[in-house]
Structures are given as structure tokens and as C-alpha cells.
Amino acid sequence: MDFVAASPILRPPLGDEEVGGGGTDEESSMASELLERLVVGVITCVFAIVGALIGAVTGALIGLATETGFFRGAGIGAISGAVFSIEAVESSVALWHSSDSGLRSILYVVDIIYSLLSGRIVREKVGPAVQSAVQSQMSALDLPYVEALDIFETGGTCGMSKDSVDSLPKIRVTLENSLDGSGERICCSVCLQDIHIGETVRSLPNCQHMFHLPCIDGWLTRHGSCPLCRREI
């Protein structure tokens, strides 16, 4: 009887939980990843639409006041607003997947939404882009024999090498240099977060605009120009 009880042939089969536990965990992970991608896609679309609408209105108003024209200004503003809004969402997702806390990511997204609704992102992003297009158009009119610049270009210069980016000056933010000319706290126009006293930031040599180190370093490796005023480095 002892031989029969110990025989592996007569043992009861393993349960599904013991055999397929790993597969269930993998399926749950895949489902969570797909759900996250869906949520990010929906948020990106919403931000792009809101940014395009606000950018179109701002661009149209600037176009009426300049030589750009109503419809051309609206087009430039809509494209710029959508692009900058998508970049903001991508920065939020990157921060969410980083080692930082989830609370900081939530506060970051809330600040982005507030920036869109209050028009801060329009003033800091869309406005300079439309103004840059106006300057490009005027330069093309002044030089008729030079190939006209693409007025929809918002910083198409080639990116810089890592060594060139690292050689740009870095400064520590103090009470004296933490405010702009209007007395408001300086904001990094890449991530739209305020620059705080005590932080080490990078100051661009031509325009003296300041940005967070990881924000501007990543930008310059792709574009090679100031993200705020579009001046080449």
C-alpha cells in the first residue's frame, strides 16, 4: 500500500494555477501595457487638439497685426500649438517612467493643463514661433533672389554633438537671476516647469535663455537652436 501511495503515476494532476501561473502574469502585463498606450494616445490627441485651437487663435491674431495674414498666422499657430502640446505629453510620459515619484508626474500634468488653459504655453511657444515665421517672411521679401525660407519652419537646424552641448555654460539659479523682466519666475520652456533657486541650469550663449539641463541637452541634440527664440547656437 505504501508503494501505491508513493507511485508518481497515481499522483493527482497539478492544478492550472501551478502550471499556468507564469502565463497569466505575462498576459496581465501585456494588457496593462496596451491600456497604458491607449490612455497615452487619447491624452495626446486631446492635448494636440487643444493646443492646435489655442495656437490657431493666437496665430491668427498675430497674423492680423503683422504682414503674415490671418489664415497663414492661424495655420502656423495651429501647427506649432499641436507640436508643442505633443512634446509636453511625451515629456510627461518620460517623467512617469523615470525614477521620480508618481505624485510629481501628476503635478506636472496638472501644470501642463493649467498652462494650456491659461495661455502660458501660447505666450512662451506659439507666439515666438509665429514671430519667427514673420521674420523669415520679411527676410525673404528683402532678398528676392535668395531661396525663400519655409515660413512653417520652427527650428529645423541640425542638432549639436554631445561634446558641444556639454561645453555650453551652466549657472546656478539665485534670487537675482530667477525672475524675468516682468518680475515673474523664469520657466523652462521645454518642460514648462518653473526654474527654482539653487538649481543648476544651462544658459545659452547668444540669447541668455535658461533651461533645465536634461531638457535643453535633449533638445539641442535634435535641433541645435534655442527652443524659445529659435536663435541658432
Secondary structure as GFF3:
##gff-version 3
##sequence-region A 1 233
A	DSSP	alpha_helix	2	6	.	.	.	ID=ss1
A	DSSP	three_ten_helix	8	10	.	.	.	ID=ss2
A	DSSP	alpha_helix	16	65	.	.	.	ID=ss3
A	DSSP	alpha_helix	70	96	.	.	.	ID=ss4
A	DSSP	alpha_helix	102	118	.	.	.	ID=ss5
A	DSSP	alpha_helix	120	121	.	.	.	ID=ss6
A	DSSP	pi_helix	122	126	.	.	.	ID=ss7
A	DSSP	alpha_helix	127	142	.	.	.	ID=ss8
A	DSSP	alpha_helix	162	166	.	.	.	ID=ss9
A	DSSP	beta_strand	170	172	.	.	.	ID=ss10
A	DSSP	beta_strand	200	203	.	.	.	ID=ss11
A	DSSP	beta_strand	210	212	.	.	.	ID=ss12
A	DSSP	alpha_helix	213	222	.	.	.	ID=ss13
###
